[in-house]
Amino acid sequence: MKKYIALSAISVGLLSSVNAFGAEDLSTMFSQGKTSGQIRMFSIDREYQGTSGATTHRNATAIGGNLKLETADYSGLSLGTAFYTTNKIASSPTVDPTLFGPNNDGYSILGEAYVQYKRGNTAFKAGRQKLDTPLAGSDDARMLPNLFEAYVLSNTDIENTTLIAAHVTKFAQGTFGRAYSNTSAANRLLSVTSGYSYVDSQNQVGDFVNMGTYALGQATSGVSTAAITYSWDKYLKVQLWDYYAHNILNAVYGQADLSWDCLLTDKIKPSLSGQFIKESALGDKLAGDVSGLYVGAKFGAKVDNFSAYIAYSQTTANSASEAAAGGLANAIITPWGGMPAYTQGMVTRHQFLAGTKATKIAGTYNFKNLGADLSTTLYYASFDMDANSGYGIARVATEPGFDVIYNPEMVKKLQLRLRGNFPRKFAESAAGDTGWNEYRLIANYNF
């Protein structure tokens, strides 16, 4: 409660503030600060489809968002804080848990509280903050995002190059993580390869938790990260990340994105991307003797207002004994929200399970030339899963879906979004398979 009172006191002092390039003294550092945030309303409706003919229906509607307060820059120093909240409006007797906290209740959290210092081309940020990196990210797919306690140093002295060094100590799971029940070994495997905890994704919400405690139930010294990114004009971007998760694993992520001008016509803009993840157990090997490898590729093209791509990925396979031991050996473990895969669906994230060959095709059309700030995306993802993945039996899971985004001209800063996904054989056992039809309506007002 004390932290929310403190936040309110800061809010009162900053709500009437304005933007500034830099403060002249400590007093104007606060008086010339700025406020920003988002009001979000989210409604989700899912009806399960099973081979037995029985269906289970669940839905929920929530309202919330965030309020962020930042001071002006004083001699390179600035402070920031952000308050996040989600609150239940309505739900069916079977509540969709992904909009709320434990016991399907609303909750609030002081999600950001940091100090930042900039000098020349070097910046340092320490404290609670939002991160978006390939294997540790906000994954803002429902009401509240994942948040982190971290120390991040970045530098851009080298032309077209960014160097990053960071150490992350704590993780605050967002509401989306509650999609995973962790009630069985197979469900725990799915959770930890989909961006969340191996031990409990239902109740570790609303608090900042030690990185190891969150992921595997045992405290560690956190995750140390180093990265380099290089960009050449609009044509090439290369990035390489190394995540040293103390006493768990070392994960290396690499990605290259190349685009060029079509030789036949300047109306077509082709692109080609590749990515890989290599994980190796280290220290106490709290996740076991993991040694997974994931590779992916994507080819796309843009023609006027239409763009499309096709992607493929594959992970190394488990042996029968590795599958019996839980399936982690050759899976890609991502317990802190990172989900960079080209082939992930809106909800189906089986591409990181061992021995999975995944494909995805998607197309987007933007209607701006017709007078509407409207874009529509259709996609289809397929996951050819190995019998030794550790999650069910050999099968091909599929997920078609759509995503419609509209920014109405009459209400500036408002975004309306309608999304749908329709997985089949998401899970399968001798008793039958599981799929569903899901629709989401989201309204975001940014200020």
N, C-alpha and C positions, 0 to 999 in steps of 0.2 A: 504493500500500500504506500509506503514512504516514497518508493521510486515513482509512482504515478503522481503523487502530490508534487514532487520535485519537477516532474515533466510539465505539470500544469502551470507551475510558477514560471518556468522558462517560456511556455507558450504565451502567457499573458504579456510578457516582456517583448515578444517578437512578432506577435500577430500583425502589428501595424507597421512592420519594418519594410524596407525597400532594398532593392538590389544595389550593390556597390562593388566597385573594382577593388577597393582596398580601404581599410579603416585608418584614420589618422592617429587614434589612441585606443586604449582598452574600452573606453566608454562607447565610442562610435563603432567599435568592433561588434558590440551587441545591438546597438540601436540601428545600425545599417545592415543587419542580417536579413535573411529571407526565409519565407515559408513556402512549402510546396506539399503536395500530397495527392491522394486519390480516394475517391468514394467509389466503392464497388458493390454491386448487387449481383448475386450469382444464384441461379436456379438450375438444378440438375435432376433429371428423371431417367431412371434405368429400369427396364423390364427384362428379366432373365429369360433365356430360351434354353430348355433342356430336352434331351432325347426322350425323357419319360412323358413329356407333354405338360409337366407341372411348370408353373412360372412363379417367380417372386418379383414383386414390384417394390421399388424404393425411390424416394425423392426427398429433396430438401431445398430450402431457400434461405439465403443469409444475406446480411448487409454489413458492411464494415469498410476497411481500407486502412489508410495510413496518413499521418500528419508528420511532416519532416521540418525541422527547424535547423538552420545553419547560420552561423555568425559570418560576418564579413572577414576578409583576410587582413590580419594585422601583422606586418613584418613577416609574412609567410605562414603565420599561425592561424588556424581556424578550428572551430568546434562544431559538432553536429549531433543531432539526436532525432530519433523517429519512433513514434508510437504506432503500434499496429493493433487492430481489433477485428473480431468477427462475432456476429450476433445472429441468433436464430430468429427467423421470421415465421417459418412454417415448415412442416415435414409430415410425411406419412408415418404410420406406426412403425414401419421398417425404415429407419432413418439412413440416408446416405451419409456416411461418417466423414467424408472428405472435405466438408466445409467447416468442421468444428473441432473442438478439443476433446479431452477425455470425457467419457460419459455423454458424448454428443452434445456438450454444452458450448456456448460461446466463451471466448476468453480474450484477454488483452495482454500485450507484452511490450516492454521497452526494447524494441528490436535493434535499434541503432543508438550508440552512444560512443562517439569517437573523437579523437584529436588528430588533426592533420597539419602537416608542415610541408611547405613547398619552398624550394630554393633553386632557382635556375630551372634545369630540366629534371630535377630530382624531387620526388614526392614520397612522404612517409605517412601512413595512416594506421592508427592503432586503436583497438577497441571493438565494440560490437558494430558490425557492418554487413552490408549485402555484398556477396561475391558472386561473380559469374565466370567461372573457369571451366575447362572441359570436364574435369573429374571432381569438382566441388562447386556446386552452383545453387542458385536460388530456386530453380524448378517451379516457377510461379504459375502452376497449372490449376489451382483452385482459389481459395480465399486469401490465404497468407503464404508468403514464400519461406523457403529455408533462409536462415540467417546464421552469421558466424561471429566468433570472437577471434580476431586475427591481427597480425602485425605485417603490414605490406609495404615494401620498398620498391619503387619503380624509377627507371631512368631512361631518358630519350636523347642522350648526348650524341649517340651514333646516328647518323642520318638514316631515316626510314626504319629504325630499329628500336624496339622497346625491350628492356631487360627488367625482369621481375624476380624478387626474392621475397618469400613470405613464410610465416609460421602460423598455423591455425591451431588453436587450443580447444575451442568449444563449438558446438553445433546446436542450433535450435531448429528442430524439424518443423516444417510448415504443415498445413492441414492435408496436403495431398498424400503424405506418407501414410495416413490412416487407411488408405485403400488396401493395405496388406495386413492380413490377420495374424500371421506368424504362429498359427495354431498347429502346424505340422512341419516336418523337415522340408517338404516340398515347398510349402508357402514361405518358409524362412529363406530358402534358396532364391525364390522368385523376388522376394523383397530386397535382398542384398545385391542382386544383379539388376535391380530396377531403380536404384538410387536411395535405398533406405536400410533400416536396421535389420540385422540378422536375428536379434533377440526380442525386440518389442517396438513396433511402429505405431501401436494404438495409443499408448499412454505417454510416450516421450514427446509431448507436444506442449509448447508454452514455456519451456525452460531451456536455458543454455546448459548443455551437458558435455562432459569431457568427450573428446572425439572417439577414443577407444571404448568408453563406457557405452556411448550411444550405439556404435557399430556392432560390438561383440560382447558387451557386458563386462569388460575389463578395462580399467583406466590405463592410458598410455601417455606418452609425452606429446601427443598431437601429431600433426602432419606438417613437415617442412617441404617447401615447394620452391623450385627455380624454373624460370621460363625465359625464352627468347622468341620474339616475333619479328619478322621482317616483311616489309611491303614494298613492292616496286610498282609505282604508279597505280593504275587500276587493274593491272594484268596479273600480278602474282602476289600471293601472301603465303608465307611459310611460318609455322609455329611449332615449337618443341617444348614440352612440359615434362618435368620430373617431380613426382609426388613420393616423398619418403614418409610413409605411415609407420611410425616407430613401433617395432615389435609386431607388425602385421605384414606389410608388403611394400615393395617399391613398384610404382606404376609409371611407365613412360608413355606419353601421348604425343603423337606427331600428326600434323595435318598440312597439306599443301593445296592451295586453290589457284587454278590457272584459268584465265579468260583471254579471249583473243577476238580480233575482228575477222569475220567470215570473208574469205577471198572472193566468193561469188556475189555477195550482196551485203551492204552495210546494214540492212534491216535485221539480219540474224546475228545474235550475240551468243556464241557457244561458250561453254565452260566445262572444266574437268577438275574433279577434286579427289583426293585420296586421304585416308586416315588409318592409323593403327594404334593399338594399345597393347603393351607388353607388361605383364605383372609377374613378380617373383617374390616368394616369401622371404622374410628376413627376421632377424632377432629371435624372439620367442615364438614366432609363427602362430599367432593367436587364431588365425583363420585356417591353419593347416598348411600343408606344403603346396600352396597354390602356384601355378605356372601357366596362366592363360595367355593366349594370343588372339587378338581380334584384328581383322583387316577389313576395310571397306572402300568402295569407290562410287563415284557419282558423276554422271554426265548430264548436262542440262543445256538448254538454249532458251533465248528470249527473242520473241518476234513482236515488235510493237508492244501491245498491252497484254500479250500472252506469254507465259513462261511455263516450262515443264522440265522434269528431270526423271531419270531412272537410276536407281541405286542398288548395290549388291554388297552383302557383307558375309563373313564367315568366321566362326571361332573354332579353335582346336577342340578335338573330341576327348571325352573321358573313356577309360576302359570300364569294364563291368564292375571291377572292384572299386574304382574311383567313384562311380555312380552310387554304389551301395554305401560308400562312406559319406555321402551327402551331396556329391556333385560339384563341390567348390573347386576341385583341383584344376580344371581347365576352363572354368567360367571366368568372366570378367566381373570383379567385385567393385561396386560403386556405391558405398553406403552413405555418401555425403551429398547426394543430389545431383551429381554430375551425370549428364545424359547427352553426349554429343553425337550419338550414332545417326548416320544418314538414314538408316532403315527402321528406326523406331516408329511405331504407330502412335495414335493419340493416347491410347491406354495400353496397347500390347507392346511390351518391352522384352520380348523373348530373345532378341538378337544377341544378348550377352550370355545366354545359357550355353554350356559346352556343346559343341557339335552342331550348332544351329547355322543353317544357311538361309539368309533372309534377303528378300527383294522388296523394293518399293517403287511405285510409279506415282507421280503427282503432277497436277497441272493447275495453274492459277490464271485467272483472267481479271484484269482491272478495268472497271467501267468509267474511268475518269473522262475519257474522250467523249463519252455519251452524256456527261453532265452530272454524274453521280460519283461521289467518293466511296466506291463500293468495290470490294474484291471478293472473288469466290474461288475456293480451292477444293478440288476433288482428289482423292488419293486411294490407293489400294496397296496394302502390305501383306506379305506372305512369309511365314516362318516354318521352314522345313526342319523339324526338331528330331534329334537323334534319340534312340531308345535309352542311351546312357546319360542323358542330360541331367537326370536326377529330379526332373519335374514332370511327372506323369509318364506316359508311354510315347513311343514314336508316333508322330502325327504331323499334319500340316495345319497350323493355326493361321487364320486369315483375318484381316481387318480392313474393310472399306470404310470411308468416312468423308465428311465435308467440313468446311470452315468458311463462314461468311462474315466479313467484317465491313461495317458501315459507319462512316463518320458524317452525321447529318450536318448540312450547311447551316441550318437554323440554330443549332446549339453548338457553339464552339467548344472544343475540348471534350466533347462527349463521344464515346465509341460504343457502338452496339455490336454484339457478336453472337452468332448462332452457330453451334458446333454439333456434329453428330458422329457417332462411331458405332459400328455393328460387328463386333468380333464373333467368330465362330471357332469352336474347338480351342478356346482360350485355355481350357484345362480339360483333360480327358483321363478317364480311368475305366475299369471294367464295368462300373455302374452307369457310365454314359459320359457325355461331354457337356461343357458349359459355354454359353455365349449370351449375348444380350443386345438390346437396342437402347442406345443412350442418347439423350439430347441435353444440350446445355444452352442456357440463355444468360449472357453476361453483359452488364452495363458498367462501363468505367468512365468516371468523370475525373479528369486530371486538372489540377489547379496549381 
